[in-house]
Amino acid sequence: MQISPSVRAAMVPDENPMHPGYTSVYLVGPKDGQSLTIDSGEAFERYQWFLRGYLAAVEKAEIGIATITHHHQDHSGNLKWAQELLGAEVKVTQGGTPLLKGRIPKGAPEFKDGDVIDLGSGVRVQVLHTPGHSVDSMSYYLEDEGVLFTGDTLLGSSTTTVRDLGPYRRSLDRLLALPNLKVICPGHGAIVNDPRERLQMYVNHRAQREQQILKALEGGKQLTSWEIMLQVYPDLNPKLHRGADGNVRSHLTQLQEEGRIKGYAGIPRQPNKKKIERDIEHAKAEDKVIKHAAKIEKARASAALRAQENPSALEWKEAPRFELV
């Protein structure tokens, strides 16, 4: 999908309720030169096949640099694959390296706030540190074409989850102040063609949630974050409850830091070490089964290809013969 003269989107359909609509991989740069990919999708074959198919059908460019908006698996899962199969140089987000263990090549450099990625032909991408959804969240801005890439800082079809509310609100204010903003390319969901209105809606939404949380605590009530979440999000898909609870806790942390509410320490459960060890061993056993199944699947596919090279011994004891009359 063409977004602007220098931006294309490979939008992979996604049924995960946390990723409404699509999970997108963006290609930035001239079509006949070196491109930058922003995000790589989850480490599933369907993302790899989708991107390879898109590149084969649409692109003449090579992937020069593969980067991400943040470390979460659904954005960073295919970085090693992009290097090994597509020959891309992998660069990650500021502070993201320790969070990407096993998913990036050793020594991968980091982009930092204020960097500019020069892709040639006048295509220059600004790097903006926009924490809040995650500690290492980055946005990328192609100012000349007015295209902003937000990852999960702003989504295309819903609101997002917030880890640290104070930095997140400051990140939204920073994005609202960008000049020439025309379109937002989010990590998930539809392309946003009313960027300032949507950013302002996110700002207003967080303020509204804050008021709802304060209202839930009126009358001297002492409530858990989960109890507050059920009041504030009464009609939410249950599959999103944990994410919503995280957002409520982010608000509660900020309100407590501001001295507007009082918190009481809970009593954490003591970890069951034997259960943890059993779970680890169970997960290892499952991994072995998955790897073995993948080998069988690959062997079957190879056998099916080899079978095309020779006549079927099962179909004919003696194959029919033909001659001219």
N, C-alpha and C positions, 0 to 999 in steps of 0.2 A: 504494500500500500504506500503510495507516494504522499508524504506529508508536506514537504516543501521542496524547493529545487535540490537541496543537499541531504534530505532526510527521507528514509524509507522505513517501514515497519513490517516486521514479520510477526503477525498476531496469531498466537497459537490458542485455539479454543481450550477452555479450562472449566471443569465442572466443580472444582473445589470452592465451597462457599466463602472461603477466605480470599479467593482470587476471582471475583465475579467477572464472567464474560471471557476475558482473554488474559494470557500472560504474554508479554511482548518483548521481542528482541529488536533493538533499533540499530540501523546502519546509517552512519553519518559520513559524508564526504562526497567527492565527485565520483560518478559511476564508473569512470574509466581510470581510476587511480587507487590510492590506498584509503580504505575505509576504517572507521572506528565502529566497533559494536559496543552498545551499552546494554548490559545484562545478557545472560546466556541461557536462562531457563533452568529447570530442574534437571538432574542427571538421569533423565529418562530418554530412551531412544526416540520417542515421538518428537521431542524438542530438537534433537540432533537431525533427524530425518527432515523435519519441517524446514529447518534453517538450511540444510544442504540442498533441499529441493528448491528453496527460494533463491539461493545463490546460483544454482545451475540454470534456473529458468529466467531469472530477471537481471542478475548482477553481472557486470563485466569487471568490476573492481575486485581487488584482493583485500582480505581482512588484514590490515596492518597492525592494529591495536585492539585488543579485547579488554574491556573494563566493565565495572559493575557500579550500581548505585549503593549497594550495601552487601553485607556478608551473608544474608539469609540464603538457605539452600536453593530456593526457587529463583534466585537471581544469579547465583554463583556456581551452580552445580556443574556447568560444562566448560569452565575456564581451562582446565587441563586439556580437555578434548579440543577446544579451539586452538590451543597451541600445537598439539600433536597432529591433528587432522587438517587444520586450516592454515597452519604456519603463522599464527598471530603472536604478537608480543603481548604478554599479559601484564596489565597494570591494575592495581587494586586501590581501595579507598584509604584515606588517611586514618590510621589506627586500626585498619581491618586485618592486617597480616596475622596477628595471633588468633583471630576469630575464624580464619580460613584454613586451619591445619588440615593437610591432606587434600585440599581442593585446588591448590595453586602450585606452580613450579617453584622450586627453591630459589630464593633471591628475587622474587618478583617485586619490582619497585612500586611505590605508592604515589598516587596523585594527592596533592595537598591543596587546601583552599587557596585560591588566587592563581593557580596554574592555568595556562592557556595551551590548548592542544591545537597545533597548526597542522591541518590536513592538506594544505596546498589549495591552489585555485581560489584563494581568499576565504576558505572555510576555516574559521577559528572558533573553538569551543571553550567557553569559560568553565572552570571547575569551582563549585560552591559547596562548602561544608554546611550541611543543613541537618544537624542532629535532632533527635527527638523520637522518631520512629525507632531508630537504633542509634547507638553511639557513633557509628561510622557512616551514617547516611550522607550521601553526596547527591547534589543535583548538577546538571550540566546545561549550559545555556549557549545557544547559537544566536547571539543578539542580532546579527544582520538579517536573519530570517525570522526572528521572533519566536524561536522554538525552545521550550524548556522541557528537560527530562527530569522527572521527579522521583522515579522509583516508587516507593511506598509512602513517601512524604505526603503525596496527594494521589488518590486513586481516581479512576475514570467513572466508576459506577457506584461508589459508596464512600463512606468515611473510612478512616484507617485506624490501626492500633497505635498507641503512643506509649513509649517506654518512659520518657522523661519530659514532662509537660512544659516546664519553663523554657528549655532550649527549643522545644518544638514550636511554641508560640513565637519565639524570636525568629525561628526559621521561616515561618509563614509570613511574618512582617517583612523579612528580607526579600522573599520572593515577590511579594506584592509591590515592592519598590523598584523592581527591574524595569528598565526602559524598553519600549518597543515590543512588549510581550503580546504575542498573538495566539499561540496554541501551546497546550501542555500535552506531553507524551508521558502518560503514567506507566507504572510497572504492570498494572492490571486494569482491565476495563477499557472503555471506549476512549478515543482521543477527545480531549477537552478543548472546545472551540470558543468558550467564554472564560478564559483563564482568570481574569481579575475577579469576576463575579464568583467563580468557584473557590478561589483562594479566600475571598471575603466570607463566603458561606462557611468554610472550614473554621475561620476565626470566630465567627458568630456561633457556630455549633459548639465549640469548646466553651465559650462563655455561657451558653444555654445549659450545657451539661453541668457546669459548675453550680449554677443556680438550682438546678434540679437536685443535685447532691446535697447542697445546703438545706434545701426544703425538706428532703428526706430525713435530715437529722434534727429538724425542729422539735421542740417540746421535750428536750432533754433525753432523747433516745440515744442509746448506745447500740450501733449496728455494725455488722461486719461489712466488708466491701461487697461480698456476694449478696447479702441481703439488700444493700443499696442498689446494686446492679439490677436485681430482679424488679425493684420499684421503678428505676429510671428507664429500663429497657423492657417493658412489660410484654411486648409482642415480638421480641427478637427470636430468630431461628436458634433453637437450643445449641446447635453446632457452633454458634458464635459466642456462647456465654463466657467461655474462658477468656477470649479476646476482649470482650466488653468489661469483664471484671478487671483485667489489666488496665484498661483505660480509667476505670473508677479509682483504682489504687494510685494511678499517676496523679489524678486530681487531688486525692486525699493527701498524698505526700506534699504537694505544693501548698495546699491549704494549711497543713500542719506546720510547714516551714514558715509560712506567713503569720502564724499565730492565730488563725481564724477558727481552727478546730483543735480539739485535744485528742490525742491517740493513747490507747492503752495496749501495752505489749501482750501479744498472745503467747500461748505455750506450744512451741513446735513439737511435732512428733519426733521421737528418737528413731533414727534410721535402723531398720532391721537388716543388719549386715549379712545374715545368712540368705535372706530373701534377695538382697541386691546381688549377691554372688550367684544365686540360682538364676536370676533374671539375665545376668551377663552371660552365663554359660548357655542358657536357652537361646539367647540372641546369637551367640557364636554358632550354635548348632543350626539355627535357621539360616544364617549366612552361608554355611557350608552347603546346605540343601539348595539354596538359591543359586549359588555358583555352579553346583553340579547340574542343576536344571538348565542353566544357561549354556553349559558345555554340550549337553545333550541336544538342545535346540540348535546350536551352531553345527553340531555334527550331522544332524538330520538335514539341515539346509544344504550342507556340503554334499551329502550323499544324494540329495535330490538333483543337485547340479551335475554331479558325476554321472547320474543315471541318464542324463540327456545325451551322453556321448556314445552310448551303446544300445543295441536293440534289447527289448525286454525279454529276458529268458523265461519269465513267468507267463507271458502272453502266448508265446509260440513254442511248441516242441520242435516244430519245423516250420519256418516262415513261408508264406505263399511266394511263388515265383512267377515271373511274367516274361513273355517273349513276343516279338512281332508276329502277326499272322500274314 
